[in-house]
Amino acid sequence: MVISLLFWIAGFTVFYTLFGYPMLLYVLTRFYSRPVRKAPIVPSVSLLVAVRDEQRALPRKIENVLKHLDYPADRLEVVIVSDGSIDNTNAILGNEHDPRLTPVLLENRGGKARALQEGLKHTTGEIVVFTDARQLFEPQAIRHMVQNFADPTVGCVSGRLMLGLLGN
């Protein structure tokens, strides 16, 4: 009897996870969705990047976020956390002298979650944008993301990864 009950509970859990929850979300979004109120706001933004041995991608990422983003320079900071890198990542960060860039150099590797936690301690922006070293932003990306926060019910926004648009 107990084994049969456990079997049905496990079966229901698997079914709900794979089919029930996605169907519930679909129904809720079809019948109870509402548009997000957007406005051209310009809050302070902290870009947070956790890296480990990213000497190849890092210079391009730094150039992308410091020189190509169409966002007010005085409203943008970039925090890059090197998670125990053993290549030239730390040297690249040390050679950057833009006041908007805050390098955080962790001596020992602790993993991405720890690097992000350490990086959050150095952010001051009203909004934190998490990104990786290899993904580049289109110039208007930050403006498009933050305009969603004009709606007080919005607590999180996700960008869209578009491959091949910015070239190699």
N, C-alpha and C positions, 0 to 999 in steps of 0.2 A: 504494500500500500504506500509506504513512504517513498520507495524507489519510483513508483509510478507517478506520484505527486511531483517529485523532483524532476523527473523526465519532462512532464508537461510544463512545469515552471521554466525549465531550461529551454524547451522548445518555444514557448511563448516569448521569452527574452530574446532569443535569436530572431524570431519572426518580427518582433516589434523593432529591434535594432535595424534590421535590414529593410523592412517594408513598412511597418506601422508608423514609425517616427517620420520617415520621408513623406509618407502619404499625409500625415497630420500637418506637417509644414506646408505641403502643397495646398491643402484645403484652406488653411489659415491665411496663406498669402493670396489666394484667389478671392476669398470672400471678405477678408478683414484687413486688407492692405490699405495704406493711405500714402499719399506722396510725402516725401521729405521736403520740408521747407528749407530752401537754400538761399544764401545771400553772400555777397562778396565781402566776407569778413577777412581780417588779416591778424589772427592771433599769433602769439609767439610760438614757434615750432622748434622742437628739438629732433633732429634726425639721429637715430641711434643705430650704430653698425657694430656688430660683434664679428671679429675676424680672427683667423688663425692661419698663418702662413699664406697670406694673400698678396705677396709682393707683385704678382703679375696683374691682378685686377685692381689693386688699391689706388695707384696713381690716376687711373681713368675714373674711378668712383669719386675721388676727391675733386678732380676737375669738374666732373658732372654736377656735384652738389654745391660747389662753391662758385662756379663760374657760369653754369648754363641754366640754373633754375631761375624762373621769373617769379621771384618772391623777394620782398624787401630784405636786404642784407641785415638790417638792424632787428629783424624779427625772426632770424634763422640762426640756429647753432647746430653744430655737427659734433657728436660725441662718437669717437671710434675707439672701441675696446679691443686691444690685442690680447688674445687669450693664450699666453705662453708661446708666442710665435718664435720659431728658431731660424727663420729665413730673414730677409731684409725688411720685413714689415715694420718693425720698430724703428729702423733707420729712416724709412720713408716718412713715418709719422713725425719723427724728430726733426726732419728737414722742412716740415710745413710750418709756416709762421703766420697763417691767417688767424686773426683773433677769434673768429667764429668757430675754429676747430679746437676741440679739447681731446687730446689723445689720453687714453687710460691704458697703461702698460701693466698687464698682470704677469708676474714672474713665472708662475706655474700654471699649467693647463688645468682648467677646472670645468670645461664644457661650456656650451653656448648659453645655457640657462644662467650659470654663475656669471658669465661675462655680461649678459644683459642686466642682471641684478646690480652688478657693480657699476655699469654704465648709467643706469637709472639714477644712481646717487649723484651723478654729475650733470644731470639735465635740469634746466630751469624753465623750459617752455611750457605753455599751457597745454599744448598737444605734443605727444611723442609719436614719431613715425619710425617704426621698426623696418629696417631694410638690410639687405645683404650686400656684400662687396661687388658681386658680379651683376646685379640688376641696376640698370641705369634709369633715371627719371627723364621723362619728356619735360620740357621747360615749364609747362602749365600744370604739371601733376600735383604739386602741393596745393596750389590754389584750388584745383578741382576737388581735392580731398577735404580741405578744411571748410569749404562752403557748406558742407553737410552739417557742420557743428552749429550753424545758425539755428537749427531746430533743437530746442532744449531736450527733446526726447532721444536724441542720437548720442550714443556713448562710445561708438566704435565705428570705424570706416575701413574698408579694404580697397586697395587699388586693384588694378587688373594687369596681370603679366601679359605683355604682348611681345612675342618673340620676333626678332629680325627687323624691327622698325627703326632702331637706332644704328644699325650697321654693326660691323665687327670691329 
